[in-house]
């Protein structure tokens, strides 16, 4: 909820962590995706990706409302998606590595 509120408040009042709006999007969704992975470790990566992508799209659609005084950009959603897919890729590689090594240790 906090991420959504920060995303839709007028741009003059927002906190910018980086000089580029796209980097802010990437940082926000790196954190959101990491928290989602830690909070719901048994949820499949594809489901997490769709849910987080839908959240990013919802943010952009909200920003398209004129009285919000924000700019909705497809490039922002692509930045969100790059962060989501990057973290989920790392999650899947890590999961496969640790699960395989754990299973192999149990056999011997």
N, C-alpha and C positions, 0 to 999 in steps of 0.2 A: 504494500500500500504506500509506503514511504517513497519507493522508487517512482511510482506513478505520480504522486503529488509533486515530487521534484521535477518530473518530466513535463508537467502541464502548467506550472506556475509561470508567470510572465518572465521572459528571457532576461530582463534586467535584474531580476531577483535571484537568478539561479547561480549555484556554485559551479564554477568551471575548474576542473582539476588539470586541464591541459589547454594548450593554446588553440586546439582544433576541436570543433564540435563532434567530429567523427571519433576522435580519441576518447572523448567523454562517453560516447555511446559504447565504445568497445570496453572501456574500464567498467562501466556500469553492468554490462551484460557478462563480463568475465566474473564479476562478483556474484551476480544473480545466479548464473549457471553453476558456479562452484557451490553456492549455498543450496541450490536445488539438488545437486548431486549428493551433498552431505546429508541433507534433510530427508531425501527419499532415495536411499541407495539401491533399493530393489526395483525401482521404476526403470523400465527400458529407456535407453538413450533416445530412441526415436520418439517416444511419447514426450519425454522432456523437451526435445528439440521442437516438436510441434507446439507444445504449450508455451514455451518461452518465445517462440517466433510469433505466436498469436498475441502474446502480451506486447511484444515490440510493435506489431502492426496496430494494436489497439492504441498504443501511445501515439503513434504517427497519425492515426485517424482522429484522435482527440485534438492533436495539435493543428489539424486542418480546420478546426472550428474557428471562424473569424474572431469572435470576441475573446478567445484565449490569447491572441496576439503572439502566436508561435508559428514557426514555419515547419510544415510537414515535408519531409524529403524521403524519397525512396532510397537514396544513398545512406540515410541514417538507419533504415531497416536492414540494409545490406551489411552495415557495420555491426549491428546487433547480431545478425546471423553469423558473421565471421567469428565473433567471440563465442557464441553458443557452440558452433561446430568445432572450434578449436579446443575448448574445454572438454566437450564430449569425446573428441578424438583421443585426447590424453587419458580421459577416464577409461575408455574402452581398451586402449593399449595397456594401461596399468592393470586393469582388471584381468585381462587375458594373461599377462605375465605372472601376476601373483597367483591366480587360480591354477595355472598349469604347474608352476613350481610347487604349490601346496599339494596338489594332487599327486605329483611325482614323488614327493617326500613321503606321502602316506602309503604308497605302494611298497616301499622298501623298508 
